[in-house]
Amino acid sequence: MLLKVGLDVLKPWPMIFLIDYVLGRKVMPQWLAQIATSLPGGDSAAGLIGWSVAATVVIFLLSWAVGLAHSYANISLGQRMTYDLAADLFARLQHLSLRFHRSRSVGDSIRRVTADANCVATIVKDALLPIVAALVTLVSFFAILWQHNSLLTLLALAVVPYMAFIFWLYAQPMLDGSYRQQEIESRIYEVSEQTFAAIPVVQAFGREEWHDRQFAKATSDTMTATIALTNVQMRFKILMGLSTAVGTAMILWVGGRQALADQTSIGTILLFLYYLSSLYDPLASIMYTSSTIQTAAGSAKRVREVLEKEREVVSKPGARRLSSVRGEVTFDNVTFGYETDRPVLQGINLRVQPGETVALVGPTGAGKTTLVSLVPRFFDPWSGRVLVDGNDLREVDLKSLRQNIGLVLQEPFLFPLTIGENIAYGSPHATQAQIEEAARAASAYEFIDRLPSRYRTPVGERGATLSGGERQRISIARALLRNAPILIFDEPTSALDTPTEQAFLASLDRLRQGRATFVIAHRLSTARRADRIVVLENGRIVQTGTHDELIRAGGLYARLCEIQFGRTEAAAS
C-alpha cells in the first residue's frame, strides 16, 4: 500500500520535467542538472525526452505490479478476516441458550454467519486501510505542493471543512438505513428456511403460491430499503463531488492568472492539477470510507448482537467435574418459566433414584418437556435447585454434566451422515460392535441389516430417506450408546408401531437398570411400565404413584387413561 502511494507521488514528475526543463527550457536546480548530465544522452533535449518517456513507462509498470500485489493481498486479507469472524459467530451461536435461538429464526442466524460476517473485511480493507493510505498521500502531496505554491495549496484545502460538514450531515442516516436494510434482508433467509424446512406440508396443502407471495414481499421490502439507502448515499456522493469540482475550478482560475503574470510555471499548474485529483481522491476516500463504514455498520451491529450476547448457562470458574455419577436427580422447590411473570413450572419437588424409571404424564402444556430440560441444564430455574447426586447443577462443569445424560427428543433429528455416524454422534469413539449393540437395544438392527450398505447408508437431510419410526429408533440408539447414568426419553415411542414399541420397552427394561430414567409419555401404554408415574397439570405435580395406585385414586391420570383406553380397559389395566 505504501509502495503504491510512493509511486503515485512520482507519476507526474517525468511529465513536469519534460514540460518545464526540456520544452520550457527552465533552468534546472544544480542537483537536478548534475543527474541529467550524468545520464547517457542527457546533454541533449532529445535524450532528455527519451529519459522522460522511459521514466514514465518504468513508473507505470511498477505501479501496475505493485497495484496487482496490493489487490491480491487485500482480497486475501479480507477473506481470511471474514471467515475467522464467521467461525467466531458460528461457535458463539452454538453456545447461546435455547431461549436465544427460540426468539430468532434459523434463517436470521444463517445470514449473520454467511453475510453479516463480511462487515469486518469491508471495514478494515475497504475503510480503515484506505484511510491510512489517504493520510500518507495527503501528507506527501501537501508537503510537495506547499513548496511549489502555498496559495494554491491553501485553495486546494479550502473545501475540506465543507466535506466534513457533509459527512456529519449524512453519517447517521446512512448508518440507520444500512441497519434497516440488513434487518429487512434477513427476512429473505427466514422465508426460505421456513418454507424448505416444511416443504412436505407446503405441498400437501397446496400453499406454494402463498409462500411465493411471502418471498416476493420479502424481496420487495428489501429492494425498497436498499433503494432508500442508495438514495442517501447518492446525495452524499453528489455533494462530495461538488466540493472537488469547486476546488478544481479555483485552482484553474487562480493558477491561470498567476501563469499569465509569470508568477508560476505551466508545469507547476499541471503538477497541481494532477495532484489535485490525487489530493481529492484521498479526501473523498476518507469521507466515502465513512460512508462505507456506515454501510457495513449495519451488519457489524448484527454481528455484535451475537458476540456480546451473554450466555445464560455457563460453567462457573473452577466448577467441579462430575465423575462416577450414580444418577440421583432431585428437583428442590423448582420454579421456572420462559417469559417473565409467566411460570411454566411452580414449586416442583421430585427425587428420582438410580435404577428408577419415572414417567411424566399430563395434558399438553403441563410442563413435562420443560421439567426434563432442566436436567441437562438447558435452562436454570428461577428459584429452587436441580441436583445430581446432591450436586447443584450451577456448581458443576456443564460439559461433564451433559456427558452423563442420554437424550431422545420428541422430534428425532438426524444429520445428513451415515446411519453409523448418526448413532455414534454423541459417542464418536464408539466401536462398530458397540454401535450395533445400541441398534439392537433400540430395535433398529433388523431394518439396518436389510439396507444395502447397512451402517454406511447415508440418511439424507434430517433423515429424509428413513421413515419416522426408523428415525426414532436411530435417535434412541444414539442415546443408548452413550451409556449414561441418566436417560431422558421425550415421547420415545410416538413414531413406533405396537410390536416395535413393545420390543423397545422390553430393551429399556434391561437398560434402565442402575440408571435414572425419565420418560415423557402421551401414550400411556409406555407409562404403565414405569416404577413411578408423575402427573403434571399447569406446571405443578398433582399426582404421583404407580399405574395401579393412580387408577384406584381416580383424578387426572385415571381420566387420561379412560380417554385413551376406555373405562373398562383402564380399570382392568
Number of C-alpha atoms within 10 A of each C-alpha: 16 13 13 18 18 14 17 17 17 12 20 19 15 19 19 20 20 20 19 17 19 20 13 13 12 12 11 14 9 9 8 12 14 12 10 18 13 10 12 11 15 18 13 12 15 12 16 23 20 14 19 19 14 13 17 17 14 13 17 15 12 14 19 14 13 18 17 12 13 16 13 12 14 17 13 13 14 21 15 12 20 22 17 14 21 21 15 16 22 18 12 16 21 10 12 19 18 14 13 14 14 9 8 11 17 15 17 20 21 18 21 23 20 15 15 25 25 22 25 25 23 21 22 17 17 20 22 18 15 18 22 15 17 22 17 16 24 20 11 15 19 19 13 17 20 13 9 17 16 14 13 21 20 14 15 25 16 15 19 18 11 13 22 14 10 18 21 13 12 17 19 13 14 28 22 15 22 25 22 18 23 24 18 20 21 22 22 22 20 20 21 15 17 14 19 11 13 10 13 11 13 16 10 9 8 11 13 15 10 11 16 14 11 17 19 14 14 20 17 15 17 21 15 14 21 18 14 16 21 15 13 16 20 11 13 21 17 10 14 23 14 13 20 23 13 14 20 18 13 16 21 17 10 14 24 17 13 16 15 11 10 10 11 16 21 18 20 18 23 17 19 26 18 14 23 21 16 18 24 24 17 21 24 22 20 23 23 21 21 22 23 22 24 23 25 26 24 22 25 21 16 20 25 12 12 19 18 9 14 12 14 14 16 20 15 12 9 9 14 14 14 19 10 9 15 18 25 21 21 22 22 17 16 21 22 25 18 14 9 8 8 9 15 19 25 19 16 20 16 15 16 20 17 20 19 20 26 25 29 28 26 24 15 12 13 20 25 26 19 18 22 19 15 19 22 21 18 19 19 22 20 15 13 18 20 26 21 21 16 11 16 15 22 18 16 21 18 21 13 13 19 17 18 20 21 23 24 23 17 17 15 21 16 24 16 16 18 19 25 22 21 24 29 24 19 17 18 11 9 16 11 12 9 16 24 20 17 25 27 18 22 28 25 24 20 11 12 21 12 9 11 9 12 16 20 14 16 20 19 15 13 15 23 14 14 15 11 15 19 20 24 28 31 29 26 27 27 27 26 27 23 24 18 21 22 29 24 25 21 23 21 28 26 17 19 17 10 11 10 17 21 16 14 21 20 15 15 17 12 10 16 21 14 16 22 24 29 23 25 27 22 21 16 19 18 19 22 16 18 21 15 21 26 23 23 25 18 16 23 18 21 14 19 18 17 18 24 14 13 19 21 11 13 11 13 19 25 20 15 19 20 16 11 15 15 12 13 9 11 18 14 8 12
